[in-house]
Every structure is written in C-alpha cells, then in structure tokens.
C-alpha cells in the first residue's frame, strides 16, 4: 500500500512551527481544546467511562457548572458538534526513527452511531482526512441497513454488526483490497456483539476493535477480562505471521496521565486495576502504545468526553482510543495525532502515520 506524499512548503513550515510548541517529555504540558499546548494545569473533577454516565457526571461537574466561566460560556460552544475542517492540517511532515516519511495513513474513530455522525457531517471529515485505511467503532447499525453515504466509492468496505440491533458494530474501509478479512475472535461466546474486524495486507495486519466496557458498578468486568485474555492470544498468533497494527476503542485509560482524574476513578470502568494491569501485560508481550512512545508525558491527550454537562468544552476526558503496534515496527511510526478539533461523537478520531 505504499504511497508517496509531497507536503507543500507552507504545510511543512506550519507543522514545524507546531512541533516546536509541542515537545514531549514535560510533565506540565497539556493539550487545549484546539489541540495546541498549554503549560497550565487545571483542577480535577470526576468522570466515568461507563455505558450510562449521567448520574456520575452530574455529581462530578456540579461545582464546575456553578462557576462564572460556565455561566458565561456561550451556548453554541457548550454544545458544539460542528467541525471546521479548515482548521485541520491533514498532512504530516515528521519522519520516523529511520528517517522516512509516512506512506500509510490510518484513521480510527468511535462514531457512537454511524447514522448520527452522518447528520453531523462526519462523512465530510472522513473524506477530507483521506486515510488509506479507516476503522470505525460503535456503528450501531445492521450491515444490511448501512446508509449509502457510508459506502465510499474509493474504498473497499467491510461491516460487522451485533446480533442485538443498534448495539456495537465496527466498520473497516481500505483503498487497497486486503488479502483477507476475518470477523471476530473465533470465539462463539465473545463474537455475538460485532466488535472486531481483522484485515491482512502483504506486510502487516490491521485489527479494528471495540473492546467491551466493564460497565456501571463493574457488572461486566468478568466478561471484559475474559475478552482481554482471548484477544491477547489472538493477536499473538497474528504477530507470529507478520506485524500487527491494532486500532480502536480499547475502553481503558492505561496510565494516570491518560485521564483527567485518576485518583477518583480507580473503581470505575476503564480505570480499574484489573483493566490497567491487563493492558500492561498485553504491551509487555511485545506491543507498543504508539502515542506514549512519541509523547510519554503529554497531558490533556484525551479522545473521549462525556456528552453530559459540557465535559468536552471543559476538557474532562479520557484517552480510550489507541494505535498499538508490534514492537518490531515501532521505529517505523512517524506520528500519532489526536484530532480534538473533530466533533460529531463523544470520541474524536486518532490518526497513525507510519512507513511500511
């Protein structure tokens, strides 16, 4: 799938200027709403990445809603859903550790309902991003009812739905036709909800995954841990054949830096010791969190914000969406970009630039 990109001089200059502001490795660094860096820390408020977060978020954000800044905040900003595509630089001029520019661009996005994101001009963003591979999670749509707008003509497209209508679901789009495509984990107990698509290409595998949530009061944590075990085994088998790129909503904030309020969320879904330990164990088996590889101490790098109480405008978020790769191709990664400027879902897209 290699392709050559020649960024313009103006884009290169812009990227260079931005990169000079966003140097990793400083504990005080923080991303603003527009993706730029701010050195100032903000106070914590609680949040919870569970299927139904309304009650918890109400308590968490109560004090913030009483503040003068919240009262005076324009309503259109509080409930922003529109994306200004002109604000986004869709190119990448960074080189990897081997000195090479990217020739493969992958986009992952939990759209929280494909039909809903279409109404919010999400397809315009996807088209403009022009990624080689697009991985969507939580499409919430039966594959035989998938809107025509989603079936982009320049891509081969693959859909997997849940046996339960309007639940889960993943989609994969690729400009190059994969050698093969597989659905699920080959596990009858875990494959009924439409959570994973694997595409094989000549030099690598891409796995698009929507990992189960541990649920409110952790009622589905046992199921989540069973998934983790089966998923690790499945990926290790793929990795024996060729390198693997895993992308999607992993439903875990791995480190304290990956969410706004670690101390108050240790017993909440997405930040339990069990979930975090399983992610640590998975990475130790020979895989890399590409974002933390490049930006080990960058704060405010969130990909999910609750819809409730303007959590996104206050940047009360979690990093739940990842690109993980086989360790042996980590030096081929050029960049991992969180598209905080893109609205339409409670998650934002994440982009991987890599040379393979």
VENFENDA-V684590 format. One record per pair of residues at least 12 apart in sequence whose ideal C-beta (glycine too) atoms are under 7 Angstrom apart, sorted by sequence separation. I is the first residue (numbers start at 0). GAP is how many residues later the second one is. D is the distance in Angstrom with one decimal. If there is no record, write none. Layout:
i & gap & d
I & GAP & D
I & GAP & D
//
This chain:
i & gap & d
158 & 12 & 5.0
183 & 12 & 5.7
195 & 12 & 6.7
211 & 12 & 4.9
258 & 12 & 6.3
304 & 12 & 4.4
337 & 12 & 5.5
338 & 12 & 6.4
27 & 13 & 6.8
45 & 13 & 6.9
46 & 13 & 5.4
145 & 13 & 5.7
157 & 13 & 6.9
195 & 13 & 4.7
301 & 13 & 6.9
303 & 13 & 5.8
322 & 13 & 5.7
45 & 14 & 3.5
156 & 14 & 6.8
157 & 14 & 4.6
182 & 14 & 5.9
194 & 14 & 6.4
303 & 14 & 4.8
335 & 14 & 6.8
336 & 14 & 4.5
20 & 15 & 6.6
21 & 15 & 5.2
44 & 15 & 5.0
194 & 15 & 4.8
211 & 15 & 5.2
299 & 15 & 6.4
301 & 15 & 2.8
20 & 16 & 5.4
44 & 16 & 5.8
142 & 16 & 3.9
156 & 16 & 5.0
180 & 16 & 6.5
181 & 16 & 4.5
210 & 16 & 6.5
301 & 16 & 5.8
302 & 16 & 5.3
303 & 16 & 4.6
335 & 16 & 5.6
180 & 17 & 7.0
252 & 17 & 5.7
301 & 17 & 5.4
302 & 17 & 5.8
303 & 17 & 7.0
44 & 18 & 7.0
142 & 18 & 4.8
154 & 18 & 3.9
155 & 18 & 5.2
180 & 18 & 5.2
251 & 18 & 5.5
252 & 18 & 5.2
300 & 18 & 5.6
302 & 18 & 4.0
334 & 18 & 4.5
44 & 19 & 5.7
141 & 19 & 4.9
154 & 19 & 6.1
250 & 19 & 5.7
333 & 19 & 4.2
140 & 20 & 6.7
154 & 20 & 5.8
179 & 20 & 4.6
333 & 20 & 6.1
151 & 21 & 6.2
153 & 21 & 6.3
155 & 21 & 4.9
177 & 21 & 4.0
178 & 21 & 4.5
332 & 21 & 5.1
333 & 21 & 6.4
106 & 22 & 5.3
113 & 22 & 6.8
177 & 22 & 5.6
178 & 22 & 6.4
253 & 22 & 5.9
331 & 22 & 5.4
141 & 23 & 6.2
157 & 23 & 5.2
159 & 23 & 4.9
177 & 23 & 5.8
178 & 23 & 6.8
251 & 23 & 4.6
331 & 23 & 5.2
106 & 24 & 3.9
169 & 24 & 6.2
251 & 24 & 6.4
331 & 24 & 5.9
105 & 25 & 5.9
110 & 25 & 5.3
112 & 25 & 6.9
113 & 25 & 4.2
167 & 25 & 4.5
168 & 25 & 4.7
169 & 25 & 6.4
171 & 25 & 4.6
173 & 25 & 6.3
175 & 25 & 6.8
253 & 25 & 4.7
104 & 26 & 4.6
105 & 26 & 6.6
111 & 26 & 5.3
113 & 26 & 6.7
114 & 26 & 6.1
122 & 26 & 5.3
139 & 26 & 5.1
166 & 26 & 6.6
167 & 26 & 4.8
169 & 26 & 6.5
320 & 26 & 5.9
104 & 27 & 5.2
105 & 27 & 4.5
106 & 27 & 4.9
107 & 27 & 4.5
108 & 27 & 5.7
109 & 27 & 4.3
110 & 27 & 6.3
112 & 27 & 4.6
113 & 27 & 5.1
139 & 27 & 6.4
167 & 27 & 5.8
169 & 27 & 5.4
171 & 27 & 5.8
251 & 27 & 5.3
322 & 27 & 6.5
328 & 27 & 6.9
103 & 28 & 5.4
109 & 28 & 5.0
110 & 28 & 6.5
140 & 28 & 6.0
206 & 28 & 6.8
105 & 29 & 6.9
117 & 29 & 6.0
139 & 29 & 5.7
162 & 29 & 4.8
163 & 29 & 6.9
320 & 29 & 5.0
322 & 29 & 4.3
137 & 30 & 6.3
138 & 30 & 3.8
161 & 30 & 7.0
117 & 31 & 5.4
137 & 31 & 6.6
138 & 31 & 6.5
161 & 31 & 4.6
114 & 32 & 6.1
138 & 32 & 5.3
161 & 32 & 4.0
290 & 32 & 6.9
136 & 33 & 5.3
160 & 33 & 4.8
204 & 33 & 5.0
288 & 33 & 6.2
289 & 33 & 4.6
135 & 34 & 6.5
159 & 34 & 4.5
289 & 34 & 6.9
135 & 35 & 4.3
253 & 35 & 6.7
288 & 35 & 5.9
289 & 35 & 5.8
302 & 35 & 5.8
113 & 36 & 5.9
171 & 36 & 5.0
287 & 36 & 6.5
134 & 37 & 5.6
159 & 37 & 5.5
189 & 37 & 5.7
204 & 37 & 6.3
206 & 37 & 6.3
208 & 37 & 6.4
286 & 37 & 5.0
287 & 37 & 5.3
292 & 37 & 6.0
300 & 37 & 5.8
82 & 38 & 6.7
89 & 38 & 6.5
169 & 38 & 5.3
203 & 38 & 5.7
209 & 38 & 5.7
210 & 38 & 6.5
212 & 38 & 5.1
286 & 38 & 6.7
80 & 39 & 5.1
84 & 39 & 6.8
89 & 39 & 6.0
133 & 39 & 4.1
157 & 39 & 5.7
202 & 39 & 6.6
203 & 39 & 4.8
204 & 39 & 4.7
205 & 39 & 5.0
206 & 39 & 4.7
207 & 39 & 6.0
208 & 39 & 4.1
209 & 39 & 5.2
210 & 39 & 5.0
211 & 39 & 6.9
286 & 39 & 6.2
287 & 39 & 5.3
306 & 39 & 5.3
84 & 40 & 6.4
89 & 40 & 6.8
132 & 40 & 6.9
169 & 40 & 5.5
189 & 40 & 5.9
203 & 40 & 6.8
204 & 40 & 6.9
207 & 40 & 5.4
210 & 40 & 4.6
256 & 40 & 6.9
285 & 40 & 6.4
286 & 40 & 6.1
292 & 40 & 6.7
305 & 40 & 6.6
132 & 41 & 5.0
203 & 41 & 5.9
205 & 41 & 7.0
285 & 41 & 4.9
293 & 41 & 6.7
304 & 41 & 6.1
82 & 42 & 5.6
167 & 42 & 6.0
256 & 42 & 6.0
287 & 42 & 4.6
293 & 42 & 5.8
303 & 42 & 6.1
84 & 43 & 5.2
131 & 43 & 5.2
186 & 43 & 5.3
289 & 43 & 5.1
303 & 43 & 5.0
302 & 44 & 5.6
184 & 45 & 5.3
290 & 45 & 4.4
302 & 45 & 5.5
184 & 46 & 6.6
289 & 46 & 4.7
238 & 47 & 6.6
302 & 47 & 5.9
269 & 48 & 6.4
184 & 49 & 5.2
224 & 49 & 6.0
235 & 49 & 6.3
227 & 50 & 4.3
231 & 50 & 5.3
269 & 50 & 6.6
217 & 51 & 6.2
220 & 51 & 6.8
223 & 51 & 6.8
220 & 53 & 6.6
224 & 53 & 6.6
231 & 53 & 6.4
214 & 54 & 5.8
217 & 54 & 6.6
213 & 55 & 3.8
212 & 56 & 5.6
213 & 56 & 6.8
259 & 56 & 5.0
259 & 57 & 6.1
213 & 58 & 6.4
258 & 59 & 4.4
257 & 60 & 6.7
258 & 60 & 6.9
213 & 61 & 6.4
257 & 61 & 4.1
289 & 62 & 6.4
252 & 65 & 4.8
252 & 66 & 5.8
252 & 67 & 6.4
251 & 68 & 6.8
250 & 69 & 5.7
249 & 70 & 6.2
248 & 71 & 5.6
137 & 72 & 5.9
248 & 72 & 5.3
249 & 72 & 5.0
132 & 73 & 5.9
134 & 73 & 3.7
136 & 73 & 3.9
247 & 73 & 6.8
14 & 74 & 6.5
13 & 75 & 6.0
246 & 75 & 6.9
246 & 76 & 5.1
10 & 78 & 6.2
14 & 78 & 4.5
244 & 78 & 6.7
245 & 78 & 4.2
10 & 80 & 5.1
244 & 80 & 5.2
11 & 81 & 4.6
243 & 81 & 6.9
10 & 82 & 6.8
242 & 82 & 6.8
243 & 82 & 5.1
242 & 83 & 4.0
6 & 84 & 4.6
242 & 85 & 6.2
4 & 86 & 6.9
6 & 86 & 5.0
242 & 86 & 4.6
238 & 87 & 5.4
4 & 96 & 6.8
248 & 98 & 6.6
3 & 99 & 6.7
2 & 100 & 5.3
105 & 100 & 6.9
1 & 101 & 4.2
0 & 103 & 5.8
246 & 105 & 6.9
136 & 111 & 5.2
134 & 112 & 5.0
136 & 112 & 4.8
134 & 113 & 6.0
0 & 131 & 5.8
105 & 139 & 6.8
107 & 139 & 4.0
109 & 139 & 4.4
107 & 140 & 5.5
105 & 141 & 6.2
203 & 152 & 5.8
202 & 153 & 5.2
50 & 162 & 5.8
49 & 163 & 6.4
50 & 164 & 6.2
51 & 164 & 5.9
49 & 165 & 6.0
50 & 165 & 6.6
49 & 166 & 4.7
0 & 175 & 4.5
0 & 200 & 6.2
48 & 202 & 6.8
109 & 211 & 6.3
46 & 213 & 6.4
107 & 213 & 6.1
46 & 214 & 6.5
45 & 215 & 5.4
107 & 215 & 6.9
43 & 216 & 6.1
44 & 216 & 6.5
43 & 217 & 4.3
47 & 217 & 6.5
124 & 217 & 5.5
45 & 218 & 4.6
49 & 218 & 6.7
45 & 219 & 6.9
49 & 219 & 4.4
47 & 220 & 4.4
48 & 220 & 5.8
47 & 221 & 6.8
48 & 221 & 3.7
121 & 222 & 4.5
119 & 223 & 6.9
120 & 223 & 7.0
119 & 224 & 3.7
116 & 227 & 4.7
116 & 228 & 5.8
77 & 232 & 4.5
101 & 232 & 4.4
97 & 233 & 5.6
100 & 233 & 6.6
111 & 233 & 4.3
96 & 234 & 3.9
97 & 234 & 6.6
110 & 234 & 5.0
111 & 234 & 5.4
77 & 235 & 5.6
95 & 235 & 6.0
109 & 235 & 6.2
111 & 235 & 6.5
76 & 236 & 5.7
95 & 236 & 5.3
108 & 236 & 6.9
95 & 237 & 5.7
109 & 237 & 3.8
95 & 238 & 4.7
108 & 238 & 6.6
94 & 239 & 6.1
72 & 240 & 6.7
93 & 240 & 5.0
108 & 240 & 4.0
93 & 241 & 4.7
107 & 241 & 6.7
91 & 242 & 5.9
106 & 242 & 5.5
107 & 242 & 5.3
91 & 243 & 5.1
64 & 244 & 6.2
106 & 244 & 5.4
104 & 246 & 6.6
105 & 246 & 4.6
60 & 248 & 3.9
104 & 248 & 5.7
56 & 249 & 4.9
57 & 250 & 6.8
60 & 250 & 6.7
63 & 250 & 6.0
103 & 250 & 5.2
56 & 251 & 4.1
57 & 251 & 6.7
87 & 251 & 6.9
101 & 251 & 3.8
103 & 251 & 6.9
56 & 252 & 5.6
101 & 252 & 5.8
102 & 252 & 5.2
103 & 252 & 5.4
52 & 253 & 5.0
87 & 253 & 5.5
101 & 253 & 5.4
53 & 254 & 5.5
56 & 254 & 6.5
86 & 254 & 5.4
100 & 254 & 6.7
48 & 255 & 6.3
52 & 255 & 6.3
99 & 255 & 4.3
82 & 258 & 6.5
46 & 259 & 5.8
82 & 259 & 5.0
95 & 259 & 5.7
82 & 260 & 5.0
81 & 261 & 6.2
82 & 261 & 6.6
91 & 261 & 4.2
80 & 262 & 4.9
79 & 263 & 5.8
80 & 263 & 6.0
46 & 264 & 6.2
28 & 268 & 6.9
28 & 269 & 5.3
29 & 269 & 4.3
30 & 269 & 3.8
46 & 269 & 5.1
48 & 269 & 5.3
23 & 270 & 6.4
26 & 270 & 5.3
28 & 270 & 5.7
29 & 270 & 3.8
30 & 270 & 5.6
23 & 271 & 4.1
24 & 271 & 6.4
25 & 271 & 6.3
44 & 271 & 5.8
48 & 271 & 6.2
23 & 272 & 6.0
24 & 272 & 5.4
23 & 273 & 6.3
23 & 274 & 5.4
32 & 282 & 6.1
34 & 305 & 4.8
34 & 306 & 5.9
32 & 307 & 6.4
33 & 307 & 6.2
30 & 309 & 6.6
//
